Amino acid sequence: MKLRELTALELGAAIQKGEVSVKEAAQAALDAVAARDGALNAFITVIGDRALSRAEQLQAGVKDAQSPLYGVPMAIKDNIATRGVKTSCASKILGDFAPPYDATVVDKLAGAGAVSLGKLNMDEFAMGSTSETSFYGPVKNPWDLERVPGGSSGGAAAAVAAGMGWYAIGSDTGGSIRQPASYCGVTGMKPTYGTVSRYGLIAYASSLDQIGPLCKDAADCAAILDVLQGKDARDGTSLDGQYGNLLAGLTGDVRGLKIGLPVDCFGDGLDGEVKASVLAVADTLKARGAEVVELSFPVMEYVVPAYYIIAAAEASSNLSRFDGVKYGWRAEGYEGLADLYRKTRTQGFGSEVKRRILLGTFVLSSGYYDAYYKKALQVKAVIKDAFDKAFQQCDLLLTPVAPTTAPRLGESLSDPLQMYLSDVYTVSVNLAGLPGLSMPCGFDSKGLPIGAQLIGPHFGEGRLLNAAHAFQLDTDYHKRAPKGGDLA
């Protein structure tokens, strides 16, 4: 049995049947990390001994397991708190900080029998679209080591694509799960804002951040979201989506489903091969009985500026707590408290983080607040209204995830504006608080994965996941692995 070829659910079923032990699965994943991560740099921290000890403990409870994911090895993005395990946000300023508590999602995963392999590399404080801004060095795309894996959950997407764990937990502020999923040929989902607790997630932009899964297919996403979702008293913004069992709802029946194609998302700036692959998704679902309708989404030109104003403003506020006093790294040779703050933050933050702090501080400052931040909030309301109108005409929206496939390392860092524009199809979903999913739908002429995005209305996860599942029943893009990734 080649474990690499199994989905998380298939591996969980094999563990339940006794065909493979929890420890064998964990060891296979750790062997893959040892073999591949030197080239990919997807992990910041690997907790091999702890994972194997956990696997041995879980083996005794296999017969009584309640979750279909029991015993399946996975990994966690480095901005999600894990008790006693380094959580650095891929930054210098947090150093070797090890939280004294677990995030809610970590507690829930532990209750479902997850085996954590460690913490995954990312853009520093989740600020970036390429996973190149990490203090620990850039993550590489397993399909082409000269290209980025996307960001900020690039380590998570690269790890799943390369077989270094069967799923990963990331965070999505403006596409940070969906875009790397697209670039790395895996399935990634951002749930409705609030349906997964953010307690223990180190905040970038609190009104936009959402935790979600990266895995092989929509069925795995459904099973993971079944574990993660739910009201949390420790997170005042959390909601009860009342989904029931999402996994049980994956019938593949999409007859009568109306899928909207926003014509504004398929115009200038979109690569031709990406466009053709995404439109082919519509044809596949149409053949299964879905109805495809074209509609207008005229607010597209406003989504990127509105997003970066709001996100930077919230980042400026959230990152003010990192000052070298309470925890993390502290600069040396300072004179007085103000000098400590200045030197620690100047030396401790990377250039992209400092750029966004400066931008956020500017738009919140006296004289500019009304012109920028307040205006961006008004645009956010307009964007939400545009989605409401769109969902009066259709059940789901289908768009590209990114304008192109994965760019080469260094290209985006040399042109930050171009990097920001790569988020044009994803940020609106966060601004409106909607669920969105990226799934593999093809490959370009260079052999790089292409992703398609499905967007649903608030609490439309069941409908969205079932449509993705239907597409994956008829295609095999999600089953393909990068060269060298086929590890037993």
C-alpha positions in Angstrom: 0.0 0.0 0.0 1.4 3.4 -1.1 0.3 5.6 1.7 1.2 8.7 -0.3 -1.6 8.0 -2.7 -4.3 7.8 0.0 -6.5 10.8 1.0 -6.7 11.6 4.7 -10.1 9.8 4.9 -8.7 6.7 3.1 -5.8 6.6 5.4 -8.1 6.9 8.4 -10.2 4.0 7.1 -7.1 1.9 6.6 -6.1 2.6 10.3 -9.6 1.7 11.4 -9.3 -1.7 9.5 -5.9 -2.4 11.0 -4.2 -2.3 7.6 -1.7 0.2 8.8 -0.9 1.4 12.4 -1.0 4.9 13.5 2.8 4.8 14.2 3.5 3.4 10.7 1.5 6.3 9.2 3.4 8.8 11.4 6.8 7.3 10.5 6.0 7.4 6.8 5.1 11.1 7.0 8.3 11.8 9.0 10.4 9.9 6.5 8.8 12.0 3.7 9.7 15.2 5.7 13.3 14.0 6.1 13.6 13.1 2.4 12.0 16.2 0.9 11.9 19.2 3.3 15.5 20.0 2.8 14.6 21.1 -0.7 11.2 22.6 0.1 11.7 24.3 3.5 8.0 23.8 4.3 8.5 23.1 8.0 9.9 25.5 10.6 9.6 23.0 13.5 9.3 19.2 13.2 8.3 17.3 16.4 9.1 13.8 15.3 9.6 12.1 18.8 6.4 13.8 20.1 4.5 12.7 17.0 5.6 9.0 17.3 4.8 9.0 21.1 1.4 10.4 20.3 0.9 7.8 17.6 1.7 5.0 20.1 -0.8 6.4 22.5 -3.6 6.7 19.9 -3.1 3.1 18.6 -4.8 1.7 21.8 -7.9 3.7 21.0 -8.4 2.9 17.3 -11.4 0.5 17.9 -13.2 3.2 19.8 -12.4 6.1 17.4 -15.2 8.5 16.6 -13.6 10.5 13.9 -12.8 9.2 10.4 -9.5 11.2 10.6 -8.4 9.4 13.8 -4.6 8.7 13.7 -4.0 10.7 10.5 -0.7 12.7 10.5 -1.0 16.4 9.8 0.7 19.7 10.4 -0.2 23.2 11.5 0.7 26.7 10.2 3.2 28.5 12.5 0.7 31.3 13.4 -1.6 28.9 15.3 -0.7 28.5 19.0 0.5 25.1 20.1 1.3 24.5 23.8 5.0 24.0 24.4 5.8 24.0 20.7 7.5 27.0 19.0 5.0 29.3 17.3 7.0 32.1 15.6 4.8 33.3 12.8 7.9 32.8 10.7 9.3 35.9 12.3 12.5 37.0 14.1 10.7 39.1 16.7 8.8 36.1 18.2 12.0 34.1 18.4 11.5 30.7 20.1 8.2 31.7 21.7 6.3 28.6 22.8 2.7 29.4 23.9 1.4 28.1 27.2 -1.9 27.0 25.6 -3.4 25.4 22.5 -5.6 27.2 20.0 -9.2 25.9 19.9 -8.6 24.2 16.6 -5.6 22.4 18.0 -7.8 21.2 20.9 -10.4 20.0 18.5 -8.0 18.2 16.3 -6.4 16.5 19.3 -9.9 15.3 20.4 -10.4 13.8 16.9 -7.1 11.9 17.2 -4.9 13.9 15.0 -1.1 13.4 15.0 0.8 16.7 14.6 4.1 16.5 12.8 5.0 20.1 13.6 4.7 23.7 12.5 4.7 24.9 8.9 6.6 27.8 7.2 4.7 30.8 6.0 5.0 34.5 5.1 6.1 36.5 8.1 2.9 37.2 10.2 1.0 35.9 7.2 1.9 39.0 5.2 2.7 38.0 1.7 1.4 36.0 -1.3 4.4 33.8 -2.0 5.8 32.5 1.3 9.1 34.2 0.6 9.0 36.8 3.5 9.7 34.2 6.2 12.6 34.8 8.5 13.4 31.1 8.0 13.8 31.4 4.3 11.4 30.9 1.3 9.3 27.8 0.8 9.7 26.1 -2.6 6.9 24.8 -4.8 7.2 20.9 -5.0 6.1 21.1 -8.7 9.1 23.3 -9.6 11.7 24.3 -7.0 12.4 27.6 -8.8 8.8 28.8 -8.2 6.9 30.0 -5.2 4.2 27.8 -3.5 1.9 30.8 -2.9 1.2 32.4 0.4 0.9 32.9 3.2 0.1 29.2 3.9 2.7 28.1 1.4 4.3 25.7 3.8 1.0 24.0 4.3 0.2 23.6 0.6 3.8 22.4 -0.2 3.7 19.9 2.6 0.4 18.3 1.5 1.4 18.3 -2.2 4.8 16.6 -1.3 3.2 14.0 0.9 4.6 15.3 4.1 1.4 14.7 6.0 -2.1 14.1 4.7 -3.6 17.5 5.5 -2.6 20.8 7.0 -4.3 23.6 8.9 -3.7 27.1 7.6 -5.2 30.6 7.8 -6.7 32.8 5.1 -6.9 36.6 5.4 -7.1 37.4 1.7 -6.6 34.1 -0.1 -3.8 32.7 2.0 -5.2 29.1 1.9 -6.8 29.2 -1.6 -4.0 30.7 -3.6 -1.2 28.4 -2.3 -3.6 25.5 -2.8 -4.0 26.6 -6.4 -0.2 26.9 -7.0 0.5 23.6 -5.4 -2.3 21.5 -6.8 -4.2 20.7 -3.6 -7.6 21.5 -2.3 -8.0 24.4 0.2 -11.0 26.0 1.9 -11.7 29.2 3.7 -15.0 28.7 5.7 -17.6 31.4 6.4 -16.1 34.0 8.8 -16.7 32.9 12.4 -17.6 29.3 11.8 -14.1 28.2 12.9 -12.8 29.7 16.1 -9.8 32.1 15.8 -8.9 31.7 19.5 -5.1 31.0 19.4 -4.6 32.3 15.9 -2.0 35.1 16.0 -3.9 37.9 14.3 -3.0 39.7 11.1 -6.4 41.3 10.3 -9.0 40.2 12.8 -12.1 41.0 10.7 -10.7 39.0 7.8 -8.6 36.1 9.2 -10.1 32.6 9.1 -8.6 29.2 9.8 -9.3 26.4 7.3 -7.9 23.1 5.9 -5.6 22.3 3.0 -5.8 18.7 1.8 -6.2 16.5 -1.2 -9.8 16.7 -2.0 -13.2 18.1 -1.1 -14.2 15.1 1.0 -11.1 15.6 3.2 -12.0 19.3 3.5 -15.6 18.3 4.7 -14.3 15.9 7.3 -11.8 18.4 8.7 -14.4 21.2 8.8 -16.7 18.8 10.6 -14.1 18.7 13.3 -13.1 22.4 13.4 -16.4 24.3 13.1 -18.6 25.4 16.0 -19.2 28.2 18.5 -16.4 28.9 20.9 -17.0 30.9 24.0 -13.3 32.1 23.9 -13.9 33.8 20.5 -16.5 36.5 20.5 -16.8 36.5 16.7 -17.4 32.7 16.4 -20.7 31.4 15.1 -22.5 28.1 14.9 -22.9 27.2 11.3 -25.2 24.4 12.2 -23.9 22.4 9.3 -24.6 19.0 10.7 -22.4 16.4 9.0 -20.8 18.0 5.9 -19.1 14.8 4.9 -22.3 12.9 4.8 -23.8 15.6 2.5 -21.3 14.9 -0.4 -23.6 13.1 -2.8 -22.2 14.5 -6.0 -25.7 15.4 -7.2 -25.6 19.0 -8.6 -28.7 18.8 -10.7 -30.5 22.2 -10.8 -27.5 23.9 -9.1 -27.0 27.4 -10.6 -23.4 28.3 -11.0 -22.6 32.0 -11.8 -19.6 33.0 -13.9 -18.8 36.7 -13.1 -17.7 38.0 -16.5 -15.6 40.7 -14.8 -13.3 37.9 -13.5 -12.5 36.5 -16.9 -11.2 39.6 -18.7 -7.9 41.3 -19.2 -5.0 40.2 -17.0 -6.1 36.5 -16.8 -3.7 34.0 -18.3 -5.4 32.1 -21.3 -4.5 28.6 -20.0 -5.9 29.5 -16.5 -9.1 30.8 -18.1 -9.6 27.7 -20.2 -9.1 25.4 -17.3 -11.5 27.2 -15.0 -14.2 27.4 -17.7 -13.8 23.7 -18.2 -15.0 23.2 -14.6 -18.3 24.9 -15.6 -18.6 22.4 -18.5 -17.9 19.4 -16.2 -20.6 20.5 -13.7 -23.0 21.4 -16.5 -22.7 17.8 -17.8 -23.7 16.7 -14.3 -26.9 18.7 -14.4 -25.9 22.1 -13.1 -26.9 25.3 -14.8 -24.3 27.9 -15.7 -25.2 31.6 -15.9 -23.1 34.6 -16.7 -23.5 37.7 -14.5 -21.8 41.0 -13.8 -19.7 41.7 -10.7 -18.7 45.3 -11.3 -16.9 45.9 -8.0 -13.8 43.9 -9.0 -11.6 47.0 -9.5 -12.2 48.1 -5.9 -11.5 44.9 -4.0 -7.7 45.0 -3.9 -7.3 48.6 -2.7 -10.1 48.2 -0.1 -8.6 45.0 1.2 -5.1 46.3 1.6 -6.2 49.4 3.4 -8.4 47.5 5.9 -5.8 44.6 6.3 -2.9 47.0 6.8 -4.9 49.1 9.3 -5.8 46.1 11.4 -2.2 44.7 11.2 -0.8 48.0 12.4 -3.0 47.7 15.5 -2.5 43.9 16.1 1.3 44.0 15.7 1.7 46.9 18.2 1.8 44.2 21.0 5.2 42.9 19.7 7.6 45.2 21.5 10.3 43.1 23.1 8.9 43.4 26.6 6.4 40.7 27.2 7.7 37.8 25.0 9.8 37.0 22.0 13.1 38.5 20.8 14.5 41.7 22.3 17.1 44.0 20.8 20.3 44.8 22.6 22.1 48.1 23.4 19.0 50.2 23.9 18.7 53.3 26.1 15.3 53.6 27.8 11.9 52.1 26.9 11.2 54.1 23.8 14.6 53.0 22.3 13.8 49.4 23.2 10.6 49.6 21.3 12.2 51.3 18.3 15.2 49.0 18.0 13.3 45.8 18.7 10.6 46.5 16.1 13.1 47.9 13.5 15.4 44.9 13.8 12.8 42.3 14.6 10.2 42.8 11.8 10.9 42.0 8.1 10.6 44.6 5.3 7.1 43.4 4.1 5.7 43.5 7.7 7.1 47.0 8.2 5.7 48.2 4.9 2.2 47.1 6.0 2.5 48.5 9.5 3.5 51.9 8.0 0.7 51.8 5.5 -1.8 50.9 8.2 -0.6 53.6 10.6 -0.9 56.1 7.8 -4.5 55.3 6.9 -5.5 55.4 10.5 -3.8 58.7 11.2 -5.6 62.0 11.8 -6.5 63.6 8.5 -6.3 60.4 6.5 -8.7 58.2 8.4 -11.8 59.4 6.6 -10.2 59.6 3.2 -8.8 56.0 3.3 -9.9 53.7 6.1 -13.5 54.9 6.4 -13.9 54.9 2.7 -12.5 51.3 2.5 -15.1 50.2 5.0 -17.8 51.8 2.9 -16.4 49.9 -0.2 -16.4 46.7 1.9 -20.2 47.1 2.4 -20.7 47.7 -1.3 -18.7 44.5 -2.1 -20.9 42.5 0.3 -24.0 43.9 -1.3 -22.7 42.9 -4.7 -22.3 39.3 -3.5 -25.8 39.4 -2.1 -27.2 40.4 -5.4 -25.1 37.8 -7.2 -26.5 35.0 -5.0 -30.0 36.1 -5.9 -29.2 34.9 -9.4 -27.2 31.8 -8.6 -26.2 29.3 -5.9 -22.4 29.4 -6.3 -19.8 31.5 -8.1 -17.0 30.1 -10.1 -13.8 32.2 -10.7 -10.1 31.7 -11.1 -8.0 31.6 -7.9 -5.1 33.7 -9.3 -4.4 35.4 -12.7 -1.5 33.0 -13.4 0.2 29.9 -12.2 3.0 30.0 -9.7 5.6 32.8 -10.5 9.3 32.3 -10.1 11.0 32.9 -6.8 12.0 36.6 -6.4 9.6 38.0 -9.1 6.9 39.1 -6.7 9.3 40.4 -4.0 10.9 42.7 -6.6 7.4 44.2 -7.4 5.2 44.3 -4.3 2.3 45.9 -6.2 2.2 42.9 -8.6 2.2 40.6 -5.6 -0.8 42.5 -4.2 -2.7 42.3 -7.5 -2.3 38.5 -7.6 -4.9 38.4 -4.8 -7.6 40.1 -7.0 -9.9 37.0 -7.2 -9.6 36.0 -3.5 -9.7 39.1 -1.3 -13.3 39.9 -1.9 -14.4 36.6 -0.3 -12.7 37.7 3.0 -14.1 41.2 2.8 -17.6 39.7 2.6 -17.0 36.9 5.1 -18.0 34.2 2.6 -16.8 30.6 2.2 -14.4 29.9 -0.7 -12.7 26.8 -2.0 -9.8 26.2 -4.4 -9.5 22.9 -6.2 -7.1 21.7 -8.9 -8.6 21.9 -12.3 -5.7 21.5 -14.8 -2.1 22.2 -15.6 -0.5 24.8 -17.8 2.1 24.1 -20.6 4.9 24.3 -18.0 3.3 21.5 -16.0 2.2 23.8 -13.2 -1.1 23.3 -11.4 -4.1 25.5 -12.0 -6.8 26.1 -9.4 -10.5 27.0 -9.7 -12.4 28.9 -7.0 -15.9 28.2 -5.9 -17.6 30.8 -3.7 -20.7 30.2 -1.7 -23.1 32.4 0.3 -22.8 32.7 4.1 -23.1 29.2 5.6 -23.1 27.7 2.1 -20.3 25.2 2.9 -22.4 22.1 2.2 -23.4 23.2 -1.3 -19.9 24.4 -2.1 -18.2 21.2 -0.9 -20.7 19.0 -2.8 -20.1 20.9 -6.1 -16.3 20.5 -5.6 -16.8 16.8 -4.8 -18.9 16.4 -8.0 -16.1 17.9 -10.1 -13.5 15.7 -8.5 -15.6 12.6 -9.1 -15.2 13.2 -12.8 -11.5 14.4 -12.9 -8.2 13.3 -11.5 -6.3 16.6 -11.1 -6.4 16.3 -7.4 -4.9 12.8 -7.5 -1.7 13.9 -9.3 1.5 14.3 -7.3 4.7 16.3 -8.2 7.7 14.3 -9.3 9.5 12.8 -6.4 6.3 13.1 -4.2 5.3 9.5 -4.6 6.7 8.2 -1.3 5.4 5.0 0.3 
